[in-house]
């Protein structure tokens, strides 16, 4: 029973210690834009600016895919 508990704890430690977020090295924002928050998906990342605009970038190229104004 103790061995089983040690195996479960070991597996949990291994599972959660290998996950590190794959963050972009740099993000180029349009002139005057100031980042407030950042989020990411499997093939994109998004930056919300101080002007309430969501900028969605392609993860592979870093190109701006879409810009969404928050009303």
C-alpha positions as CSV (number, residue, x, y, z in Angstrom):
1,X,0.0,0.0,0.0
2,X,2.8,2.4,0.8
3,X,4.5,1.4,-2.5
4,X,1.4,2.2,-4.4
5,X,1.1,5.6,-2.7
6,X,4.7,6.4,-3.6
7,X,4.1,5.4,-7.2
8,X,1.0,7.7,-7.4
9,X,2.9,10.6,-5.9
10,X,5.9,10.0,-8.2
11,X,3.6,10.0,-11.3
12,X,2.0,13.2,-10.2
13,X,5.3,14.9,-9.7
14,X,6.6,13.7,-13.1
15,X,3.4,14.8,-14.9
16,X,3.3,18.3,-13.5
17,X,7.0,19.1,-13.5
18,X,7.5,18.6,-17.3
19,X,4.9,21.1,-18.4
20,X,6.3,24.6,-19.1
21,X,4.4,27.1,-21.2
22,X,5.7,27.7,-24.7
23,X,5.9,31.5,-24.7
24,X,7.0,33.6,-27.7
25,X,10.4,35.2,-27.3
26,X,9.1,38.6,-28.3
27,X,5.8,40.2,-29.3
28,X,5.8,43.2,-31.7
29,X,2.7,45.4,-31.0
30,X,1.4,48.2,-33.2
31,X,2.8,51.7,-32.4
32,X,1.3,53.1,-29.3
33,X,-0.3,49.9,-28.1
34,X,0.4,48.9,-24.5
35,X,-0.2,45.3,-23.4
36,X,-2.6,44.6,-20.5
37,X,-2.9,40.8,-20.6
38,X,-1.7,37.8,-22.6
39,X,-3.3,34.4,-23.5
40,X,-2.5,31.6,-25.9
41,X,-4.0,28.7,-27.8
42,X,-2.4,25.8,-29.7
43,X,-1.5,27.8,-32.8
44,X,-2.1,31.4,-31.7
45,X,-1.5,33.9,-28.9
46,X,-3.4,37.0,-28.1
47,X,-2.6,40.3,-26.4
48,X,-5.3,42.6,-25.0
49,X,-4.2,46.2,-25.1
50,X,-4.9,49.2,-22.9
51,X,-7.2,50.5,-25.6
52,X,-9.5,47.5,-25.3
53,X,-8.4,45.8,-28.5
54,X,-7.6,42.1,-28.7
55,X,-4.6,41.4,-31.1
56,X,-4.5,37.7,-32.2
57,X,-1.1,36.6,-33.6
58,X,0.0,33.4,-35.4
59,X,2.3,31.4,-33.2
60,X,4.6,30.2,-36.0
61,X,5.1,33.4,-37.9
62,X,4.3,36.1,-35.3
63,X,2.1,37.8,-37.9
64,X,-1.1,39.6,-36.7
65,X,-4.0,37.4,-37.7
66,X,-7.0,39.4,-36.4
67,X,-7.8,42.5,-34.4
68,X,-11.0,42.7,-32.4
69,X,-12.2,45.9,-30.7
70,X,-14.0,45.4,-27.4
71,X,-17.1,47.5,-27.1
